[in-house]
């Protein structure tokens, strides 16, 4: 296990250190003003200096992102199961699912504030809207890609529709489900930040406040914290995928 985690963690950490050092050197040599592009060391200093405000804002953003992501995961899988029941249902309702992918969230964010009020509920709704479509699309693809020979085998043994769903179609669709969840994890953070621009709170509000004061280093620190939050959620989805699929699916097996 320790060797596996070393193989997973060391390469990105090393590349991050190298890229950060190169960025520091280039910004210093180019003489770019701090208000335009702060040096990485200035960003890290701002993270230390503003750790209380960043911590509180990051907690608020993280809570909203996790709630929105969890809601999109549960609702998205249920909707995909419903859509997979028949081609007629897909033709009738799948175009409405595409709405979640095409809607400009920044345009309807004010409506979310009207409907849910300022604060957590509006922000969670924004994260949910942005992140649900990948879950629906990938889960539906997985459900419709079940091996026909196994479908026929279940039919031969007189399996009920519920048994086929729980024991065959959903397990077969798990790799696709986790693909959708990986995409949704990052999108949930994006939706949360956009929701916070309108609904208030979290890193979104902190970025707006820092922008008004032209504190570019704080803006970059907040963006970095939001990126780390997205990476953490992505990593948790990967961990769950590895735990469920490692024994039987090639995508989760440890490389040699």
C-alpha positions as CSV (number, residue, x, y, z in Angstrom):
1,X,0.0,0.0,0.0
2,X,2.8,2.4,0.9
3,X,4.5,1.8,-2.5
4,X,1.2,2.4,-4.3
5,X,0.7,5.7,-2.5
6,X,4.3,6.7,-3.3
7,X,3.8,6.0,-6.9
8,X,0.6,8.0,-6.9
9,X,1.7,11.0,-4.9
10,X,5.4,11.5,-5.7
11,X,5.2,12.4,-9.4
12,X,2.6,15.2,-9.1
13,X,4.3,16.6,-6.0
14,X,7.7,16.7,-7.8
15,X,6.1,18.3,-10.9
16,X,4.3,20.9,-8.8
17,X,7.6,21.9,-7.1
18,X,9.4,22.1,-10.4
19,X,6.7,24.1,-12.1
20,X,6.3,26.5,-9.1
21,X,10.1,27.1,-9.0
22,X,10.1,27.8,-12.8
23,X,7.2,30.2,-12.4
24,X,8.9,32.0,-9.6
25,X,12.1,32.4,-11.6
26,X,10.2,33.6,-14.8
27,X,8.1,36.2,-12.9
28,X,11.2,37.6,-11.2
29,X,13.2,37.8,-14.4
30,X,10.4,39.3,-16.3
31,X,9.8,41.9,-13.7
32,X,6.0,41.5,-13.7
33,X,4.3,43.8,-11.2
34,X,2.8,42.0,-8.2
35,X,-0.7,43.4,-8.9
36,X,-0.7,41.7,-12.3
37,X,0.9,38.4,-11.6
38,X,2.1,37.7,-8.0
39,X,5.1,35.4,-7.5
40,X,4.3,31.9,-6.1
41,X,6.1,32.8,-2.9
42,X,3.8,35.8,-2.5
43,X,0.8,33.6,-3.0
44,X,2.1,31.1,-0.3
45,X,2.8,34.1,2.0
46,X,-0.8,35.3,1.5
47,X,-2.1,31.8,2.3
48,X,-0.2,31.9,5.6
49,X,-1.1,35.5,6.4
50,X,-4.8,35.0,5.6
51,X,-5.1,31.4,6.8
52,X,-8.1,32.1,9.1
53,X,-10.2,33.8,6.4
54,X,-9.1,31.3,3.8
55,X,-9.9,28.4,6.1
56,X,-13.3,29.6,7.0
57,X,-14.1,30.4,3.3
58,X,-12.7,27.1,2.2
59,X,-14.8,25.2,4.7
60,X,-18.0,26.9,3.5
61,X,-17.1,26.2,-0.1
62,X,-16.1,22.6,0.6
63,X,-19.4,22.0,2.4
64,X,-21.5,23.4,-0.4
65,X,-19.5,21.5,-3.1
66,X,-19.8,18.2,-1.2
67,X,-23.5,18.6,-0.7
68,X,-24.1,19.6,-4.3
69,X,-21.9,16.7,-5.6
70,X,-23.6,14.2,-3.3
71,X,-27.0,15.4,-4.5
72,X,-26.0,15.2,-8.2
73,X,-24.6,11.7,-7.7
74,X,-27.8,10.4,-6.1
75,X,-30.2,12.1,-8.3
76,X,-28.1,11.6,-11.5
77,X,-27.9,7.8,-11.0
78,X,-31.6,7.5,-10.2
79,X,-32.5,9.5,-13.3
80,X,-30.2,7.4,-15.5
81,X,-31.8,4.3,-14.2
82,X,-35.2,5.7,-15.1
83,X,-34.0,6.7,-18.5
84,X,-32.6,3.3,-19.2
85,X,-35.9,1.6,-18.8
86,X,-37.0,2.1,-22.4
87,X,-36.0,3.9,-25.6
88,X,-39.3,5.9,-25.5
89,X,-38.5,7.3,-22.1
90,X,-35.0,8.3,-23.3
91,X,-36.4,10.1,-26.4
92,X,-39.0,11.9,-24.3
93,X,-36.9,13.0,-21.3
94,X,-33.1,12.8,-22.1
95,X,-33.2,16.2,-24.0
96,X,-34.3,17.8,-20.7
97,X,-31.2,16.3,-19.0
98,X,-29.1,18.0,-21.6
99,X,-30.5,21.3,-20.3
100,X,-28.2,20.9,-17.2
101,X,-25.2,20.8,-19.5
102,X,-26.1,23.7,-21.7
103,X,-27.6,26.2,-19.2
104,X,-25.3,29.1,-18.5
105,X,-25.2,28.9,-14.7
106,X,-24.0,32.5,-14.3
107,X,-27.2,33.6,-16.0
108,X,-29.6,31.7,-13.8
109,X,-27.6,32.1,-10.5
110,X,-29.7,35.2,-9.7
111,X,-32.8,33.1,-10.1
112,X,-31.4,30.6,-7.6
113,X,-31.1,33.4,-5.1
114,X,-34.7,34.4,-5.7
115,X,-35.9,30.8,-5.3
116,X,-33.6,29.7,-2.4
117,X,-32.4,32.9,-0.8
118,X,-28.9,34.0,-0.2
119,X,-26.5,31.5,1.4
120,X,-25.9,27.7,1.4
121,X,-29.1,26.5,-0.4
122,X,-28.6,28.7,-3.5
123,X,-24.9,27.7,-3.7
124,X,-25.7,24.0,-3.3
125,X,-28.3,24.3,-6.1
126,X,-25.7,25.9,-8.4
127,X,-23.2,23.1,-7.7
128,X,-25.9,20.5,-8.3
129,X,-27.0,22.0,-11.6
130,X,-23.5,22.2,-13.0
131,X,-22.4,18.7,-11.9
132,X,-25.4,16.4,-12.5
133,X,-25.2,15.9,-16.3
134,X,-22.0,13.9,-16.4
135,X,-23.4,11.5,-13.8
136,X,-26.6,11.0,-15.9
137,X,-24.8,10.7,-19.2
138,X,-22.1,8.3,-18.1
139,X,-24.4,6.2,-15.9
140,X,-26.9,5.8,-18.7
141,X,-24.1,4.8,-21.1
142,X,-22.9,2.2,-18.7
143,X,-26.4,0.8,-18.1
144,X,-27.0,0.5,-21.8
145,X,-23.7,-1.2,-22.4
146,X,-24.4,-4.3,-20.4
147,X,-23.2,-7.5,-22.1
148,X,-26.2,-8.9,-24.1
149,X,-25.1,-12.4,-23.4
150,X,-25.3,-11.9,-19.7
151,X,-28.7,-10.2,-20.2
152,X,-29.9,-13.4,-22.1
153,X,-28.5,-15.6,-19.3
154,X,-30.5,-13.7,-16.6
155,X,-33.6,-14.0,-18.8
156,X,-33.0,-17.7,-19.2
157,X,-33.0,-18.2,-15.5
158,X,-36.1,-16.1,-15.1
159,X,-34.5,-13.2,-13.2
160,X,-36.8,-10.3,-12.3
161,X,-36.2,-6.8,-13.6
162,X,-35.1,-5.7,-10.2
163,X,-32.6,-8.5,-9.9
164,X,-31.2,-7.8,-13.4
165,X,-30.7,-4.1,-12.4
166,X,-29.1,-4.7,-9.0
167,X,-27.0,-7.8,-9.8
168,X,-26.1,-7.2,-13.4
169,X,-26.7,-3.8,-15.0
170,X,-25.6,-1.5,-12.1
171,X,-22.4,-3.5,-11.3
172,X,-21.5,-3.6,-15.0
173,X,-22.1,0.2,-15.2
174,X,-19.9,1.1,-12.2
175,X,-16.8,2.0,-14.2
176,X,-18.9,4.4,-16.3
177,X,-20.6,5.7,-13.1
178,X,-17.3,6.6,-11.6
179,X,-16.1,8.3,-14.7
180,X,-19.2,10.6,-14.4
181,X,-18.5,11.1,-10.7
182,X,-14.9,12.1,-11.4
183,X,-16.0,14.8,-13.9
184,X,-18.8,15.9,-11.5
185,X,-16.4,16.3,-8.6
186,X,-14.5,19.1,-10.4
187,X,-17.6,20.7,-11.8
188,X,-19.2,20.8,-8.4
189,X,-16.5,23.1,-7.1
190,X,-16.9,25.3,-10.2
191,X,-20.6,25.5,-9.7
192,X,-20.1,26.3,-6.0
193,X,-17.7,29.2,-6.7
194,X,-20.1,30.6,-9.3
195,X,-23.0,30.3,-6.9
196,X,-21.0,32.1,-4.2
197,X,-20.4,35.0,-6.6
198,X,-24.1,35.7,-6.5
199,X,-25.4,33.9,-3.3
200,X,-22.5,35.0,-1.1
201,X,-20.1,33.2,1.2
202,X,-17.1,31.0,0.8
203,X,-14.1,31.4,-1.5
204,X,-16.3,33.1,-4.2
205,X,-17.1,36.0,-1.9
206,X,-13.5,36.2,-0.7
207,X,-12.3,36.5,-4.3
208,X,-14.7,39.3,-5.0
209,X,-13.6,41.2,-1.8
210,X,-9.9,40.7,-2.8
211,X,-10.6,41.9,-6.3
212,X,-12.1,45.1,-5.1
213,X,-9.0,45.7,-3.0
214,X,-6.7,44.6,-5.8
215,X,-5.1,42.0,-3.6
216,X,-4.1,39.7,-6.4
217,X,-2.0,37.4,-4.2
218,X,-5.2,36.6,-2.1
219,X,-7.1,35.9,-5.3
220,X,-4.5,33.4,-6.4
221,X,-4.4,31.9,-2.9
222,X,-8.2,31.4,-3.0
223,X,-8.1,29.9,-6.5
224,X,-5.3,27.5,-5.4
225,X,-7.4,26.5,-2.4
226,X,-10.4,25.9,-4.6
227,X,-8.3,23.8,-7.0
228,X,-7.0,21.7,-4.0
229,X,-10.5,21.2,-2.9
230,X,-11.4,19.9,-6.4
231,X,-8.4,17.6,-6.4
232,X,-9.3,16.2,-3.0
233,X,-12.9,15.4,-4.1
234,X,-11.5,13.8,-7.3
235,X,-9.1,11.8,-5.2
236,X,-11.8,10.5,-2.9
237,X,-13.9,9.4,-5.9
238,X,-10.8,7.6,-7.3
239,X,-10.3,5.9,-3.9
240,X,-13.9,4.7,-3.9
241,X,-13.5,3.5,-7.4
242,X,-10.3,1.6,-6.6
243,X,-11.9,0.0,-3.5
244,X,-15.0,-1.2,-5.4
245,X,-13.4,-2.2,-8.8
246,X,-9.9,-3.3,-8.0
247,X,-10.8,-7.0,-7.7
248,X,-12.5,-7.3,-11.1
249,X,-12.0,-4.4,-13.4
250,X,-8.8,-3.6,-15.3
251,X,-9.2,0.2,-14.9
252,X,-8.6,-0.1,-11.1
253,X,-5.8,-2.7,-11.1
254,X,-2.4,-1.5,-10.0
255,X,0.0,-1.2,-12.9
256,X,3.2,-3.2,-12.9
